[in-house]
Amino acid sequence: MILFISIVGLMLIKLTFSEFNESEFYFRLLGVFAILDILGTIATPVLNNIRGTTANN
């Protein structure tokens, strides 16, 4: 999950410092990694709750 966060962050930094001359594929790829990042963020606490683990274990 940290990998997806890093990829999205780096892609956004690249867009910030460039002139937005990227292709449509770049923005689609950014969307894919953003969705994977969000799904991982949502799934982590849900799966921990199902397994019955807490942060203290």
mmCIF file of the N, C-alpha and C atoms, coordinates in Angstrom:
data_MODEL
# 
_entry.id   MODEL 
# 
loop_
_atom_site.group_PDB 
_atom_site.id 
_atom_site.type_symbol 
_atom_site.label_atom_id 
_atom_site.label_alt_id 
_atom_site.label_comp_id 
_atom_site.label_asym_id 
_atom_site.label_entity_id 
_atom_site.label_seq_id 
_atom_site.pdbx_PDB_ins_code 
_atom_site.Cartn_x 
_atom_site.Cartn_y 
_atom_site.Cartn_z 
_atom_site.occupancy 
_atom_site.B_iso_or_equiv 
_atom_site.pdbx_formal_charge 
_atom_site.auth_seq_id 
_atom_site.auth_comp_id 
_atom_site.auth_asym_id 
_atom_site.auth_atom_id 
_atom_site.pdbx_PDB_model_num 
ATOM 1   N N  . MET A 1 1  ? 0.829   -1.180  0.000   1.00 0.00 ? 1  MET A N  1 
ATOM 2   C CA . MET A 1 1  ? 0.000   0.000   0.000   1.00 0.00 ? 1  MET A CA 1 
ATOM 3   C C  . MET A 1 1  ? 0.880   1.251   0.000   1.00 0.00 ? 1  MET A C  1 
ATOM 4   N N  . ILE A 1 2  ? 1.980   1.213   0.698   1.00 0.00 ? 2  ILE A N  1 
ATOM 5   C CA . ILE A 1 2  ? 2.873   2.365   0.726   1.00 0.00 ? 2  ILE A CA 1 
ATOM 6   C C  . ILE A 1 2  ? 3.443   2.620   -0.668  1.00 0.00 ? 2  ILE A C  1 
ATOM 7   N N  . LEU A 1 3  ? 3.613   1.562   -1.431  1.00 0.00 ? 3  LEU A N  1 
ATOM 8   C CA . LEU A 1 3  ? 4.113   1.707   -2.796  1.00 0.00 ? 3  LEU A CA 1 
ATOM 9   C C  . LEU A 1 3  ? 3.149   2.532   -3.640  1.00 0.00 ? 3  LEU A C  1 
ATOM 10  N N  . PHE A 1 4  ? 1.845   2.248   -3.534  1.00 0.00 ? 4  PHE A N  1 
ATOM 11  C CA . PHE A 1 4  ? 0.857   2.989   -4.317  1.00 0.00 ? 4  PHE A CA 1 
ATOM 12  C C  . PHE A 1 4  ? 0.800   4.453   -3.898  1.00 0.00 ? 4  PHE A C  1 
ATOM 13  N N  . ILE A 1 5  ? 0.913   4.713   -2.596  1.00 0.00 ? 5  ILE A N  1 
ATOM 14  C CA . ILE A 1 5  ? 0.925   6.098   -2.110  1.00 0.00 ? 5  ILE A CA 1 
ATOM 15  C C  . ILE A 1 5  ? 2.131   6.838   -2.683  1.00 0.00 ? 5  ILE A C  1 
ATOM 16  N N  . SER A 1 6  ? 3.270   6.181   -2.693  1.00 0.00 ? 6  SER A N  1 
ATOM 17  C CA . SER A 1 6  ? 4.485   6.806   -3.224  1.00 0.00 ? 6  SER A CA 1 
ATOM 18  C C  . SER A 1 6  ? 4.372   7.077   -4.719  1.00 0.00 ? 6  SER A C  1 
ATOM 19  N N  . ILE A 1 7  ? 3.822   6.118   -5.454  1.00 0.00 ? 7  ILE A N  1 
ATOM 20  C CA . ILE A 1 7  ? 3.674   6.291   -6.901  1.00 0.00 ? 7  ILE A CA 1 
ATOM 21  C C  . ILE A 1 7  ? 2.751   7.461   -7.211  1.00 0.00 ? 7  ILE A C  1 
ATOM 22  N N  . VAL A 1 8  ? 1.609   7.528   -6.534  1.00 0.00 ? 8  VAL A N  1 
ATOM 23  C CA . VAL A 1 8  ? 0.669   8.628   -6.765  1.00 0.00 ? 8  VAL A CA 1 
ATOM 24  C C  . VAL A 1 8  ? 1.323   9.959   -6.409  1.00 0.00 ? 8  VAL A C  1 
ATOM 25  N N  . GLY A 1 9  ? 2.020   10.001  -5.295  1.00 0.00 ? 9  GLY A N  1 
ATOM 26  C CA . GLY A 1 9  ? 2.698   11.231  -4.895  1.00 0.00 ? 9  GLY A CA 1 
ATOM 27  C C  . GLY A 1 9  ? 3.735   11.679  -5.910  1.00 0.00 ? 9  GLY A C  1 
ATOM 28  N N  . LEU A 1 10 ? 4.550   10.754  -6.379  1.00 0.00 ? 10 LEU A N  1 
ATOM 29  C CA . LEU A 1 10 ? 5.578   11.103  -7.360  1.00 0.00 ? 10 LEU A CA 1 
ATOM 30  C C  . LEU A 1 10 ? 4.969   11.542  -8.689  1.00 0.00 ? 10 LEU A C  1 
ATOM 31  N N  . MET A 1 11 ? 3.886   10.888  -9.097  1.00 0.00 ? 11 MET A N  1 
ATOM 32  C CA . MET A 1 11 ? 3.228   11.292  -10.339 1.00 0.00 ? 11 MET A CA 1 
ATOM 33  C C  . MET A 1 11 ? 2.636   12.694  -10.215 1.00 0.00 ? 11 MET A C  1 
ATOM 34  N N  . LEU A 1 12 ? 2.076   13.013  -9.049  1.00 0.00 ? 12 LEU A N  1 
ATOM 35  C CA . LEU A 1 12 ? 1.517   14.349  -8.844  1.00 0.00 ? 12 LEU A CA 1 
ATOM 36  C C  . LEU A 1 12 ? 2.613   15.406  -8.769  1.00 0.00 ? 12 LEU A C  1 
ATOM 37  N N  . ILE A 1 13 ? 3.740   15.061  -8.160  1.00 0.00 ? 13 ILE A N  1 
ATOM 38  C CA . ILE A 1 13 ? 4.866   15.999  -8.115  1.00 0.00 ? 13 ILE A CA 1 
ATOM 39  C C  . ILE A 1 13 ? 5.382   16.272  -9.525  1.00 0.00 ? 13 ILE A C  1 
ATOM 40  N N  . LYS A 1 14 ? 5.468   15.217  -10.337 1.00 0.00 ? 14 LYS A N  1 
ATOM 41  C CA . LYS A 1 14 ? 5.918   15.394  -11.721 1.00 0.00 ? 14 LYS A CA 1 
ATOM 42  C C  . LYS A 1 14 ? 4.970   16.313  -12.477 1.00 0.00 ? 14 LYS A C  1 
ATOM 43  N N  . LEU A 1 15 ? 3.665   16.140  -12.283 1.00 0.00 ? 15 LEU A N  1 
ATOM 44  C CA . LEU A 1 15 ? 2.700   17.014  -12.949 1.00 0.00 ? 15 LEU A CA 1 
ATOM 45  C C  . LEU A 1 15 ? 2.815   18.453  -12.463 1.00 0.00 ? 15 LEU A C  1 
ATOM 46  N N  . THR A 1 16 ? 3.123   18.624  -11.193 1.00 0.00 ? 16 THR A N  1 
ATOM 47  C CA . THR A 1 16 ? 3.241   19.970  -10.634 1.00 0.00 ? 16 THR A CA 1 
ATOM 48  C C  . THR A 1 16 ? 4.411   20.728  -11.251 1.00 0.00 ? 16 THR A C  1 
ATOM 49  N N  . PHE A 1 17 ? 5.519   20.048  -11.467 1.00 0.00 ? 17 PHE A N  1 
ATOM 50  C CA . PHE A 1 17 ? 6.714   20.714  -11.973 1.00 0.00 ? 17 PHE A CA 1 
ATOM 51  C C  . PHE A 1 17 ? 6.862   20.641  -13.490 1.00 0.00 ? 17 PHE A C  1 
ATOM 52  N N  . SER A 1 18 ? 5.940   20.001  -14.181 1.00 0.00 ? 18 SER A N  1 
ATOM 53  C CA . SER A 1 18 ? 6.008   19.948  -15.642 1.00 0.00 ? 18 SER A CA 1 
ATOM 54  C C  . SER A 1 18 ? 4.916   20.847  -16.222 1.00 0.00 ? 18 SER A C  1 
ATOM 55  N N  . GLU A 1 19 ? 4.796   20.838  -17.516 1.00 0.00 ? 19 GLU A N  1 
ATOM 56  C CA . GLU A 1 19 ? 3.851   21.721  -18.191 1.00 0.00 ? 19 GLU A CA 1 
ATOM 57  C C  . GLU A 1 19 ? 2.549   21.015  -18.574 1.00 0.00 ? 19 GLU A C  1 
ATOM 58  N N  . PHE A 1 20 ? 2.205   19.919  -17.939 1.00 0.00 ? 20 PHE A N  1 
ATOM 59  C CA . PHE A 1 20 ? 0.982   19.167  -18.203 1.00 0.00 ? 20 PHE A CA 1 
ATOM 60  C C  . PHE A 1 20 ? 0.893   18.708  -19.657 1.00 0.00 ? 20 PHE A C  1 
ATOM 61  N N  . ASN A 1 21 ? 2.002   18.353  -20.239 1.00 0.00 ? 21 ASN A N  1 
ATOM 62  C CA . ASN A 1 21 ? 2.008   17.849  -21.612 1.00 0.00 ? 21 ASN A CA 1 
ATOM 63  C C  . ASN A 1 21 ? 1.984   16.326  -21.644 1.00 0.00 ? 21 ASN A C  1 
ATOM 64  N N  . GLU A 1 22 ? 1.413   15.726  -20.638 1.00 0.00 ? 22 GLU A N  1 
ATOM 65  C CA . GLU A 1 22 ? 1.382   14.269  -20.565 1.00 0.00 ? 22 GLU A CA 1 
ATOM 66  C C  . GLU A 1 22 ? 0.256   13.726  -21.446 1.00 0.00 ? 22 GLU A C  1 
ATOM 67  N N  . SER A 1 23 ? 0.392   12.466  -21.819 1.00 0.00 ? 23 SER A N  1 
ATOM 68  C CA . SER A 1 23 ? -0.617  11.831  -22.656 1.00 0.00 ? 23 SER A CA 1 
ATOM 69  C C  . SER A 1 23 ? -1.797  11.364  -21.803 1.00 0.00 ? 23 SER A C  1 
ATOM 70  N N  . GLU A 1 24 ? -2.832  10.913  -22.489 1.00 0.00 ? 24 GLU A N  1 
ATOM 71  C CA . GLU A 1 24 ? -4.015  10.406  -21.798 1.00 0.00 ? 24 GLU A CA 1 
ATOM 72  C C  . GLU A 1 24 ? -3.666  9.173   -20.973 1.00 0.00 ? 24 GLU A C  1 
ATOM 73  N N  . PHE A 1 25 ? -2.719  8.371   -21.453 1.00 0.00 ? 25 PHE A N  1 
ATOM 74  C CA . PHE A 1 25 ? -2.305  7.170   -20.732 1.00 0.00 ? 25 PHE A CA 1 
ATOM 75  C C  . PHE A 1 25 ? -1.750  7.510   -19.354 1.00 0.00 ? 25 PHE A C  1 
ATOM 76  N N  . TYR A 1 26 ? -1.018  8.611   -19.251 1.00 0.00 ? 26 TYR A N  1 
ATOM 77  C CA . TYR A 1 26 ? -0.441  9.025   -17.965 1.00 0.00 ? 26 TYR A CA 1 
ATOM 78  C C  . TYR A 1 26 ? -1.546  9.287   -16.948 1.00 0.00 ? 26 TYR A C  1 
ATOM 79  N N  . PHE A 1 27 ? -2.590  9.988   -17.370 1.00 0.00 ? 27 PHE A N  1 
ATOM 80  C CA . PHE A 1 27 ? -3.677  10.304  -16.451 1.00 0.00 ? 27 PHE A CA 1 
ATOM 81  C C  . PHE A 1 27 ? -4.499  9.062   -16.101 1.00 0.00 ? 27 PHE A C  1 
ATOM 82  N N  . ARG A 1 28 ? -4.639  8.148   -17.049 1.00 0.00 ? 28 ARG A N  1 
ATOM 83  C CA . ARG A 1 28 ? -5.319  6.884   -16.745 1.00 0.00 ? 28 ARG A CA 1 
ATOM 84  C C  . ARG A 1 28 ? -4.516  6.075   -15.726 1.00 0.00 ? 28 ARG A C  1 
ATOM 85  N N  . LEU A 1 29 ? -3.214  6.041   -15.910 1.00 0.00 ? 29 LEU A N  1 
ATOM 86  C CA . LEU A 1 29 ? -2.345  5.324   -14.978 1.00 0.00 ? 29 LEU A CA 1 
ATOM 87  C C  . LEU A 1 29 ? -2.385  5.965   -13.596 1.00 0.00 ? 29 LEU A C  1 
ATOM 88  N N  . LEU A 1 30 ? -2.408  7.287   -13.542 1.00 0.00 ? 30 LEU A N  1 
ATOM 89  C CA . LEU A 1 30 ? -2.540  7.997   -12.273 1.00 0.00 ? 30 LEU A CA 1 
ATOM 90  C C  . LEU A 1 30 ? -3.853  7.621   -11.593 1.00 0.00 ? 30 LEU A C  1 
ATOM 91  N N  . GLY A 1 31 ? -4.929  7.534   -12.359 1.00 0.00 ? 31 GLY A N  1 
ATOM 92  C CA . GLY A 1 31 ? -6.226  7.137   -11.806 1.00 0.00 ? 31 GLY A CA 1 
ATOM 93  C C  . GLY A 1 31 ? -6.212  5.721   -11.259 1.00 0.00 ? 31 GLY A C  1 
ATOM 94  N N  . VAL A 1 32 ? -5.556  4.816   -11.968 1.00 0.00 ? 32 VAL A N  1 
ATOM 95  C CA . VAL A 1 32 ? -5.474  3.422   -11.517 1.00 0.00 ? 32 VAL A CA 1 
ATOM 96  C C  . VAL A 1 32 ? -4.745  3.331   -10.182 1.00 0.00 ? 32 VAL A C  1 
ATOM 97  N N  . PHE A 1 33 ? -3.604  4.004   -10.081 1.00 0.00 ? 33 PHE A N  1 
ATOM 98  C CA . PHE A 1 33 ? -2.851  3.953   -8.827  1.00 0.00 ? 33 PHE A CA 1 
ATOM 99  C C  . PHE A 1 33 ? -3.578  4.664   -7.696  1.00 0.00 ? 33 PHE A C  1 
ATOM 100 N N  . ALA A 1 34 ? -4.312  5.726   -8.011  1.00 0.00 ? 34 ALA A N  1 
ATOM 101 C CA . ALA A 1 34 ? -5.093  6.414   -6.978  1.00 0.00 ? 34 ALA A CA 1 
ATOM 102 C C  . ALA A 1 34 ? -6.208  5.509   -6.458  1.00 0.00 ? 34 ALA A C  1 
ATOM 103 N N  . ILE A 1 35 ? -6.867  4.781   -7.348  1.00 0.00 ? 35 ILE A N  1 
ATOM 104 C CA . ILE A 1 35 ? -7.924  3.852   -6.931  1.00 0.00 ? 35 ILE A CA 1 
ATOM 105 C C  . ILE A 1 35 ? -7.344  2.726   -6.085  1.00 0.00 ? 35 ILE A C  1 
ATOM 106 N N  . LEU A 1 36 ? -6.204  2.167   -6.496  1.00 0.00 ? 36 LEU A N  1 
ATOM 107 C CA . LEU A 1 36 ? -5.566  1.114   -5.699  1.00 0.00 ? 36 LEU A CA 1 
ATOM 108 C C  . LEU A 1 36 ? -5.158  1.631   -4.326  1.00 0.00 ? 36 LEU A C  1 
ATOM 109 N N  . ASP A 1 37 ? -4.709  2.865   -4.271  1.00 0.00 ? 37 ASP A N  1 
ATOM 110 C CA . ASP A 1 37 ? -4.345  3.491   -2.997  1.00 0.00 ? 37 ASP A CA 1 
ATOM 111 C C  . ASP A 1 37 ? -5.566  3.612   -2.096  1.00 0.00 ? 37 ASP A C  1 
ATOM 112 N N  . ILE A 1 38 ? -6.668  4.077   -2.632  1.00 0.00 ? 38 ILE A N  1 
ATOM 113 C CA . ILE A 1 38 ? -7.898  4.237   -1.846  1.00 0.00 ? 38 ILE A CA 1 
ATOM 114 C C  . ILE A 1 38 ? -8.430  2.882   -1.387  1.00 0.00 ? 38 ILE A C  1 
ATOM 115 N N  . LEU A 1 39 ? -8.436  1.898   -2.284  1.00 0.00 ? 39 LEU A N  1 
ATOM 116 C CA . LEU A 1 39 ? -8.914  0.566   -1.901  1.00 0.00 ? 39 LEU A CA 1 
ATOM 117 C C  . LEU A 1 39 ? -8.053  -0.048  -0.804  1.00 0.00 ? 39 LEU A C  1 
ATOM 118 N N  . GLY A 1 40 ? -6.751  0.135   -0.893  1.00 0.00 ? 40 GLY A N  1 
ATOM 119 C CA . GLY A 1 40 ? -5.870  -0.376  0.155   1.00 0.00 ? 40 GLY A CA 1 
ATOM 120 C C  . GLY A 1 40 ? -6.097  0.313   1.480   1.00 0.00 ? 40 GLY A C  1 
ATOM 121 N N  . THR A 1 41 ? -6.356  1.614   1.431   1.00 0.00 ? 41 THR A N  1 
ATOM 122 C CA . THR A 1 41 ? -6.613  2.370   2.653   1.00 0.00 ? 41 THR A CA 1 
ATOM 123 C C  . THR A 1 41 ? -7.906  1.923   3.317   1.00 0.00 ? 41 THR A C  1 
ATOM 124 N N  . ILE A 1 42 ? -8.914  1.634   2.516   1.00 0.00 ? 42 ILE A N  1 
ATOM 125 C CA . ILE A 1 42 ? -10.201 1.191   3.062   1.00 0.00 ? 42 ILE A CA 1 
ATOM 126 C C  . ILE A 1 42 ? -10.134 -0.260  3.518   1.00 0.00 ? 42 ILE A C  1 
ATOM 127 N N  . ALA A 1 43 ? -9.444  -1.101  2.759   1.00 0.00 ? 43 ALA A N  1 
ATOM 128 C CA . ALA A 1 43 ? -9.436  -2.534  3.051   1.00 0.00 ? 43 ALA A CA 1 
ATOM 129 C C  . ALA A 1 43 ? -8.602  -2.894  4.277   1.00 0.00 ? 43 ALA A C  1 
ATOM 130 N N  . THR A 1 44 ? -7.565  -2.144  4.572   1.00 0.00 ? 44 THR A N  1 
ATOM 131 C CA . THR A 1 44 ? -6.682  -2.489  5.684   1.00 0.00 ? 44 THR A CA 1 
ATOM 132 C C  . THR A 1 44 ? -7.400  -2.547  7.025   1.00 0.00 ? 44 THR A C  1 
ATOM 133 N N  . PRO A 1 45 ? -8.130  -1.512  7.454   1.00 0.00 ? 45 PRO A N  1 
ATOM 134 C CA . PRO A 1 45 ? -8.815  -1.617  8.750   1.00 0.00 ? 45 PRO A CA 1 
ATOM 135 C C  . PRO A 1 45 ? -9.947  -2.643  8.745   1.00 0.00 ? 45 PRO A C  1 
ATOM 136 N N  . VAL A 1 46 ? -10.599 -2.811  7.597   1.00 0.00 ? 46 VAL A N  1 
ATOM 137 C CA . VAL A 1 46 ? -11.681 -3.800  7.517   1.00 0.00 ? 46 VAL A CA 1 
ATOM 138 C C  . VAL A 1 46 ? -11.119 -5.202  7.702   1.00 0.00 ? 46 VAL A C  1 
ATOM 139 N N  . LEU A 1 47 ? -10.033 -5.512  7.012   1.00 0.00 ? 47 LEU A N  1 
ATOM 140 C CA . LEU A 1 47 ? -9.431  -6.841  7.141   1.00 0.00 ? 47 LEU A CA 1 
ATOM 141 C C  . LEU A 1 47 ? -8.853  -7.068  8.530   1.00 0.00 ? 47 LEU A C  1 
ATOM 142 N N  . ASN A 1 48 ? -8.289  -6.035  9.137   1.00 0.00 ? 48 ASN A N  1 
ATOM 143 C CA . ASN A 1 48 ? -7.805  -6.171  10.512  1.00 0.00 ? 48 ASN A CA 1 
ATOM 144 C C  . ASN A 1 48 ? -8.956  -6.435  11.466  1.00 0.00 ? 48 ASN A C  1 
ATOM 145 N N  . ASN A 1 49 ? -10.085 -5.815  11.237  1.00 0.00 ? 49 ASN A N  1 
ATOM 146 C CA . ASN A 1 49 ? -11.258 -6.034  12.076  1.00 0.00 ? 49 ASN A CA 1 
ATOM 147 C C  . ASN A 1 49 ? -11.792 -7.456  11.907  1.00 0.00 ? 49 ASN A C  1 
ATOM 148 N N  . ILE A 1 50 ? -11.786 -7.950  10.693  1.00 0.00 ? 50 ILE A N  1 
ATOM 149 C CA . ILE A 1 50 ? -12.255 -9.317  10.437  1.00 0.00 ? 50 ILE A CA 1 
ATOM 150 C C  . ILE A 1 50 ? -11.324 -10.330 11.101  1.00 0.00 ? 50 ILE A C  1 
ATOM 151 N N  . ARG A 1 51 ? -10.030 -10.097 11.009  1.00 0.00 ? 51 ARG A N  1 
ATOM 152 C CA . ARG A 1 51 ? -9.067  -11.007 11.627  1.00 0.00 ? 51 ARG A CA 1 
ATOM 153 C C  . ARG A 1 51 ? -9.060  -10.898 13.136  1.00 0.00 ? 51 ARG A C  1 
ATOM 154 N N  . GLY A 1 52 ? -9.564  -9.796  13.667  1.00 0.00 ? 52 GLY A N  1 
ATOM 155 C CA . GLY A 1 52 ? -9.604  -9.617  15.105  1.00 0.00 ? 52 GLY A CA 1 
ATOM 156 C C  . GLY A 1 52 ? -8.310  -9.107  15.691  1.00 0.00 ? 52 GLY A C  1 
ATOM 157 N N  . THR A 1 53 ? -7.465  -8.524  14.869  1.00 0.00 ? 53 THR A N  1 
ATOM 158 C CA . THR A 1 53 ? -6.207  -7.988  15.371  1.00 0.00 ? 53 THR A CA 1 
ATOM 159 C C  . THR A 1 53 ? -6.354  -6.508  15.664  1.00 0.00 ? 53 THR A C  1 
ATOM 160 N N  . THR A 1 54 ? -5.529  -6.047  16.573  1.00 0.00 ? 54 THR A N  1 
ATOM 161 C CA . THR A 1 54 ? -5.496  -4.624  16.896  1.00 0.00 ? 54 THR A CA 1 
ATOM 162 C C  . THR A 1 54 ? -4.083  -4.114  16.702  1.00 0.00 ? 54 THR A C  1 
ATOM 163 N N  . ALA A 1 55 ? -3.904  -2.831  16.842  1.00 0.00 ? 55 ALA A N  1 
ATOM 164 C CA . ALA A 1 55 ? -2.578  -2.239  16.677  1.00 0.00 ? 55 ALA A CA 1 
ATOM 165 C C  . ALA A 1 55 ? -1.642  -2.631  17.819  1.00 0.00 ? 55 ALA A C  1 
ATOM 166 N N  . ASN A 1 56 ? -2.187  -3.012  18.962  1.00 0.00 ? 56 ASN A N  1 
ATOM 167 C CA . ASN A 1 56 ? -1.368  -3.365  20.124  1.00 0.00 ? 56 ASN A CA 1 
ATOM 168 C C  . ASN A 1 56 ? -0.828  -4.781  20.063  1.00 0.00 ? 56 ASN A C  1 
ATOM 169 N N  . ASN A 1 57 ? -1.380  -5.641  19.220  1.00 0.00 ? 57 ASN A N  1 
ATOM 170 C CA . ASN A 1 57 ? -0.942  -7.043  19.168  1.00 0.00 ? 57 ASN A CA 1 
ATOM 171 C C  . ASN A 1 57 ? 0.330   -7.160  18.417  1.00 0.00 ? 57 ASN A C  1 
# 
